[in-house]
């Protein structure tokens, strides 16, 4: 029987370090970008629906909670 398998085989090359960081944190970054994009799309759809409802109602007054076109 051979000796124990070493747990550390030496330092990583720079490209291996970058790949390790990408594999470790990449999915979280991708998820964050996806959530941000979807939130913006949902907010845009909500604003479009509100504008369509205002055109049907004929009201020019802002609805409660509507901060206008520059709201975030």
Buried (B, 14 or more C-beta within 10 A) or exposed (E): EEEEEEEEEEEEEEEEEEEEEEEEEEEEEEEEEEEEEEEEEEEEEEBEEBEEEBEEEEEEEEEEEEEEEEEE
